[in-house]
Amino acid sequence: MSRPSDLIHTVSLVSAANQARPQLAHRLDGRYEPMSPAELTGLVKELVTSIDVSATDAVLGLPEGGVAPAFVFAQLTDRPLILSTRLQLALPGGVSFEEPHSGLGTTHQIYGLRGGDRIVLIEDEVTTGRTVINVVRALRKAGIRIDEVGSLLVVDDPAMWRAMSAERIRLSAVVRLRADVAAPSA
């Protein structure tokens, strides 16, 4: 199994139809190439050691890239898994948030949580932090406690870290990418 720092060398930018900005592609996202579950599990174990889940009721994952790491995190911590969806279902208690850069539909729904629940969000990547902040704000407005976010890759942008701090979000990252590496070239 490789080290987390090896993941940096597999990251590239890929243009996508209906997307305003390029996507980060890496070997731990099965949309771009076959991924190794063992390698994914090894990196998610690093998140498990950096996030206290003793008071966590559930793990939240966002499609598409965040589903696999959230599943592994939930499995390793023996917590239930909740996934957001772009489907608006006839279920009570849904929480909506926006993923502003998505070309697949920007509105997500989260079902199955109640006020007072405590969750952790696990992502494959955090670039600008806008989606994470939108999720956290929507959940907090619904009375759901969320202070911890974990991600395999985080773009190490000072503005993003300031935004996380301003929202009182503790963001744990396995790998930090230099902002100039993750930005599209001019």
C-alpha positions in Angstrom: 0.0 0.0 0.0 1.3 3.5 -0.8 1.8 6.5 1.5 -0.7 9.3 1.5 1.9 11.6 0.0 2.0 9.3 -3.1 -1.6 10.2 -3.9 -0.6 13.8 -4.7 1.3 12.5 -7.8 -1.9 10.9 -9.2 -4.0 14.0 -9.1 -4.9 15.7 -12.4 -7.5 18.2 -13.6 -10.2 16.8 -16.0 -12.7 18.9 -17.9 -16.3 17.8 -17.7 -19.4 18.7 -19.7 -21.8 21.1 -17.9 -19.1 21.9 -15.3 -17.8 25.4 -14.8 -14.5 24.2 -13.4 -12.3 21.1 -14.0 -12.6 18.2 -11.7 -9.9 16.7 -9.6 -9.2 13.2 -10.8 -7.2 10.7 -8.7 -6.8 7.0 -8.3 -9.1 6.8 -5.3 -12.1 7.9 -7.3 -13.5 5.0 -9.2 -15.1 7.3 -11.8 -11.7 7.9 -13.4 -9.9 4.6 -13.2 -10.1 1.3 -11.2 -9.4 2.0 -7.5 -7.9 -0.2 -4.9 -10.3 -0.7 -2.0 -7.3 -1.7 0.2 -5.6 1.6 -0.5 -8.8 3.6 0.1 -9.3 1.8 3.4 -5.7 2.6 4.4 -6.2 6.3 3.8 -9.6 6.4 5.5 -8.1 4.8 8.5 -6.0 8.0 8.8 -9.2 10.0 9.0 -10.6 7.7 11.6 -7.6 8.4 13.9 -8.0 12.2 13.5 -11.8 12.4 14.1 -13.4 11.7 17.4 -16.6 9.8 16.7 -17.5 8.8 20.2 -20.4 11.2 20.1 -21.3 10.6 16.5 -24.7 9.1 15.5 -24.0 8.7 11.7 -21.6 9.4 8.8 -22.8 11.5 5.9 -21.5 11.0 2.3 -22.1 13.1 -0.8 -22.4 11.6 -4.3 -20.6 10.9 -6.3 -17.0 10.8 -5.1 -17.7 11.0 -1.4 -19.8 7.8 -1.2 -16.9 5.3 -1.1 -14.8 7.1 1.5 -17.9 7.7 3.7 -18.9 4.0 3.4 -15.4 2.9 4.5 -15.4 5.4 7.4 -18.8 4.3 8.6 -17.7 0.7 8.4 -14.4 1.3 10.3 -16.2 3.3 13.0 -19.3 1.1 13.2 -21.6 4.0 12.5 -24.7 4.1 10.2 -24.2 5.7 6.8 -26.5 8.4 5.3 -26.0 9.5 1.7 -27.4 12.7 0.2 -29.3 12.4 -3.1 -30.3 14.7 -5.9 -33.8 13.1 -5.9 -36.6 14.9 -4.1 -38.4 12.1 -2.4 -41.8 12.1 -0.7 -40.2 11.5 2.7 -40.5 13.6 5.9 -37.8 15.7 7.4 -35.5 16.2 4.4 -32.7 18.8 4.6 -31.8 20.6 1.3 -28.4 22.1 0.4 -26.8 23.4 -2.7 -23.7 22.1 -4.5 -23.1 25.3 -6.6 -20.6 23.9 -9.0 -22.4 20.7 -10.0 -23.5 20.3 -13.5 -25.6 17.3 -12.6 -28.1 19.2 -10.5 -27.1 21.5 -7.7 -29.8 20.7 -5.1 -29.2 17.8 -2.7 -31.5 16.2 -0.2 -30.6 14.5 3.0 -33.1 12.1 4.6 -33.1 10.0 7.7 -31.8 12.6 10.2 -33.6 14.3 13.0 -32.9 17.4 15.1 -30.3 16.5 17.8 -28.5 13.9 15.7 -24.7 14.3 15.6 -23.0 13.5 12.3 -19.6 13.7 10.6 -19.3 14.4 6.9 -16.7 12.4 4.9 -15.6 13.6 1.5 -13.2 12.5 -1.2 -12.1 16.1 -1.8 -12.6 19.7 -0.6 -11.6 22.4 -3.1 -13.2 25.7 -2.3 -15.2 24.6 0.8 -18.5 26.0 -0.5 -20.3 22.7 -0.7 -19.1 21.7 2.8 -20.2 25.1 4.2 -23.6 24.8 2.5 -24.2 21.2 4.0 -23.1 22.3 7.5 -25.3 25.4 7.5 -28.4 23.5 6.2 -27.9 20.7 8.8 -27.3 23.1 11.7 -30.5 25.0 10.7 -32.4 21.7 11.0 -31.0 21.2 14.5 -28.4 18.5 13.5 -25.0 18.8 15.0 -22.0 18.7 12.7 -18.6 20.1 13.5 -16.3 17.5 12.0 -15.5 17.0 8.3 -12.9 14.6 6.9 -11.6 14.5 3.4 -9.0 12.4 1.5 -7.8 15.4 -0.5 -8.0 19.1 0.5 -6.8 22.0 -1.6 -4.6 23.9 0.8 -6.0 27.4 0.1 -5.8 30.0 3.0 -9.2 31.4 2.0 -10.8 28.0 2.3 -9.3 27.4 5.7 -10.5 30.8 6.9 -14.0 30.0 5.7 -13.9 26.7 7.6 -12.8 28.5 10.8 -15.4 31.2 10.4 -18.1 28.5 10.3 -16.6 26.5 13.2 -15.9 23.5 11.1 -13.0 21.2 12.0 -11.6 19.9 8.7 -9.3 16.9 8.8 -7.3 16.0 5.6 -5.3 13.0 4.7 -3.5 14.8 1.9 -3.2 18.6 1.3 -2.8 19.7 -2.3 -1.0 23.0 -3.0 -3.6 25.5 -4.3 -1.5 26.2 -7.5 -1.5 22.4 -8.3 -5.3 22.1 -8.1 -6.1 25.3 -10.0 -6.7 25.3 -13.7 -3.8 26.8 -15.6 -4.4 30.3 -17.1 
